[in-house]
């Protein structure tokens, strides 16, 4: 029974992280055309999603590299 409760809590945590991550990411994408700091919000959303998805980690690393290249110019 204890294993089932822990598994359910883990699944609930994962769902919450995914919902928050996608919400932040979508708000950031909306800020591309609306006023707001999209350049800050999109990486935050990706960082949240990167805790659960490899594709988000890869995309976040790519964004970090591009930001670093822009800073060096």
C-alpha positions in Angstrom: 0.0 0.0 0.0 2.8 2.4 0.9 4.4 1.8 -2.5 1.2 2.7 -4.3 0.9 5.9 -2.3 4.4 6.9 -3.2 3.9 6.1 -6.8 0.7 8.1 -6.9 2.4 11.1 -5.3 5.3 10.8 -7.8 2.8 10.8 -10.7 0.9 13.8 -9.3 4.2 15.7 -8.9 5.1 14.9 -12.5 1.7 16.1 -13.8 2.0 19.3 -11.8 5.5 20.0 -13.1 4.4 19.3 -16.7 1.4 21.6 -16.4 3.4 24.4 -14.8 6.2 24.0 -17.3 4.0 24.1 -20.4 2.0 27.0 -19.0 5.1 29.1 -18.4 6.4 28.1 -21.8 3.2 29.1 -23.6 3.1 32.4 -21.7 6.6 33.0 -22.9 5.7 32.2 -26.5 2.8 34.6 -26.3 5.2 37.3 -25.1 7.0 37.0 -28.4 4.1 39.1 -29.9 2.8 40.6 -26.7 4.7 42.9 -24.3 6.8 41.0 -21.9 10.2 39.4 -21.3 9.8 36.4 -23.6 13.6 35.9 -23.7 13.5 35.2 -19.9 10.2 33.4 -19.6 10.8 30.8 -22.4 14.0 29.5 -20.9 12.4 29.3 -17.4 9.5 27.2 -18.9 12.1 25.0 -20.7 14.1 24.6 -17.4 10.9 23.4 -15.6 10.1 20.9 -18.4 13.8 19.8 -18.5 13.3 18.2 -15.1 10.9 15.7 -16.9 11.8 15.6 -20.6 15.1 15.1 -22.4 13.9 17.1 -25.4 13.4 20.1 -23.2 16.9 19.7 -21.7 18.4 19.6 -25.2 16.4 22.6 -26.4 17.4 24.5 -23.2 21.0 23.8 -23.8 20.7 25.1 -27.4 19.0 28.3 -26.1 21.8 28.7 -23.5 24.5 28.4 -26.2 22.8 30.9 -28.5 22.4 33.4 -25.6 26.1 32.9 -24.8 27.1 33.5 -28.4 25.0 36.7 -28.5 26.7 37.9 -25.3 30.2 37.3 -26.8 29.4 39.4 -29.9 
